[in-house]
């Protein structure tokens, strides 16, 4: 890829390289179209590539995040319920201790 094609690709992809050409490291089976009506513009090819990359990477990543966020939400709700039960038990024990201390104080004053 060179010239205006490379410039357009760099603009769309956000690549800030100063290289004058871009080559693949592996050969690709992508024969050039022989019929001029089959020629797809660079913008269309870039759009297709971006859509492909998004579909293969970004969308599955977001789906995984959504799934795990649901699991995390359920875990947090369960943890909150556990903490609330512990707080309730602590209040009950505190009240019981206060009653027991009150009984001891009554015995001392007699």
C-alpha positions in Angstrom: 0.0 0.0 0.0 1.5 3.4 -1.0 0.5 6.9 -2.0 -3.0 8.2 -1.4 -4.2 4.7 -0.5 -1.7 4.5 2.3 -2.5 8.1 3.4 -6.2 7.3 3.6 -5.6 4.1 5.5 -3.4 5.9 8.0 -6.1 8.5 8.5 -8.8 6.0 9.1 -6.8 3.6 11.2 -5.0 6.3 13.3 -1.6 5.0 12.4 1.0 7.8 12.7 3.9 6.1 11.0 6.0 8.1 8.5 6.7 5.0 6.4 6.0 5.5 2.6 4.7 1.9 2.1 2.9 -0.8 4.0 3.4 -4.5 3.3 2.0 -7.6 4.7 4.3 -10.1 6.5 2.3 -13.1 5.2 0.9 -13.6 1.7 -2.9 -13.2 1.4 -5.1 -15.0 -1.1 -7.0 -12.0 -2.4 -6.9 -12.0 -6.2 -7.4 -8.7 -7.9 -10.8 -8.4 -9.6 -10.7 -8.5 -13.3 -14.1 -7.0 -13.8 -14.1 -3.2 -13.2 -17.6 -3.4 -11.6 -16.1 -5.7 -8.9 -13.6 -3.1 -7.8 -14.4 -2.0 -4.3 -13.3 1.4 -3.2 -10.6 1.8 -0.5 -13.2 3.3 1.9 -15.5 0.4 1.4 -12.7 -2.1 2.0 -11.6 -0.2 5.1 -15.2 -0.1 6.4 -15.5 -3.8 5.8 -12.2 -4.5 7.6 -13.2 -2.3 10.6 -16.6 -4.0 10.8 -14.8 -7.4 10.7 -12.4 -6.4 13.4 -15.1 -5.0 15.6 -17.2 -8.1 15.1 -14.4 -10.4 16.0 -12.8 -8.5 18.9 -14.7 -5.6 20.3 -18.3 -7.1 20.3 -17.3 -10.4 21.9 -15.3 -8.4 24.5 -18.3 -6.2 25.4 -20.5 -9.3 25.5 -18.1 -11.0 28.0 -18.0 -7.8 30.1 -21.8 -7.6 30.1 -22.0 -11.3 31.2 -19.4 -10.9 33.9 -20.9 -7.6 35.1 -24.2 -9.5 35.7 -22.3 -12.1 37.7 -20.5 -9.5 39.6 -23.7 -7.7 40.4 -25.3 -10.9 41.7 -22.2 -11.5 43.8 -22.3 -8.0 45.2 -26.0 -8.3 46.1 -25.2 -11.6 47.9 -22.3 -10.0 49.7 -24.4 -7.0 50.8 -27.1 -9.3 52.1 -24.4 -11.2 54.1 -23.1 -8.0 55.5 -26.6 -6.9 56.5 -27.2 -10.3 58.3 -23.8 -9.9 60.1 -24.8 -6.3 61.2 -28.1 -7.5 62.4 -26.5 -10.3 64.5 -24.0 -7.8 65.9 -26.8 -5.5 67.0 -28.6 -8.4 68.6 -25.4 -9.5 70.4 -24.8 -5.9 71.5 -28.3 -5.6 72.9 -27.9 -8.9 74.7 -24.6 -7.8 76.2 -26.2 -4.5 77.4 -29.0 -6.5 79.0 -26.5 -8.8 80.7 -24.4 -5.9 81.9 -27.5 -4.2 83.3 -28.3 -7.4 85.3 -24.8 -7.4 86.7 -25.0 -3.8 87.7 -28.3 -4.5 89.5 -26.7 -7.3 91.5 -23.8 -5.1 92.5 -26.1 -2.3 93.9 -28.0 -4.7 96.2 
